[in-house]
């Protein structure tokens, strides 16, 4: 790490709902927070079109617009919002050292990690093309837009079964597409899917291309055994093959679960390192909603302020 250092009372990594909410609370507590926005300023909501389930927006709002609102509110109270990506950390003692963009190092009295998680995608060009226009990785976020329509869910684990089950209550028909001839999900989740009259499991198939005009209107599937292709007419395409928490630089430095999510203490955002807090999807593989992320961002800032008060 370089020797050029800057001292910060409260450093926040990540600029989604968790990071910006933490900044609002930290700034109002006079912690003079600094946010480094990371690779995806605004987080996953910047690749979401309509957000209709966040309180306070009765008419709904575009994801990118909502994150601009969050940023403005954080800046209004004095948050220093910066471009930049944390590339290395030293959490062995306080102040913590965080390398930004592999060049300058900042020192932080407290650190709030709100780097989020990224959806795993199939890697299809058409999947990228229609992302936000029929392609989604979150049924809870976007399922409402497909009420009474036909959709595909891709995957075979608990996440895919949960998404399919949720969508079955809203949609006319749900195709659960899985590359194998048995599901990996827990038996309870499998039973729920099998019992739903409007869920059809399409075994031994993989998506080859999402098709559409301005929005999705179909998907071409390939049978992994026969290599034959078929088309399903659908309006929504949900990828449910898991998420990857953005925690690479913290491996070996913070306690994590087997999937790389940071472990926090019960009813808290505290990690196993005093003065380091984790908020949002980086520590939440269950809910993964903007509103829950914002809630943990609030908790992290309050806990950081109390931590600093206790050590002074």
URWO-V84992 format. One line per field, one symbol per residue. ss: DSSP state (H for helix, E for strand, L for the rest). A space follows every 10 residues. Layout:
# URWO-V84992
ss: ???
This chain:
# URWO-V84992
ss: LLLLEEEEEE EEELLLHHHH HHHHHHHHLL LLLEEELLLL LLHHHHHLLE ELLLLLLLLL EEHHHHHHHH HHHHHHLLLE EELLLEEEEE LLLLLEEEEE LLLEEEEEEE EEELLLEEEL LLLLHHHHHL ELLLEELLHH HHHHHHLLLE EEEELLLHHH HHHHHHHHLL LLEEEEELLL LLLLLLHHHH HHHHHLLLEE EELLEEEEEE EELLLEEEEE EEELLLLLEE EELLLEEEEL LLEEELLHHH LLLLLELLLL LELLLLLLLE LLLLLEEELH HHLLLLLLLH HHHHHHHHHH HHHHHHHHHH HL
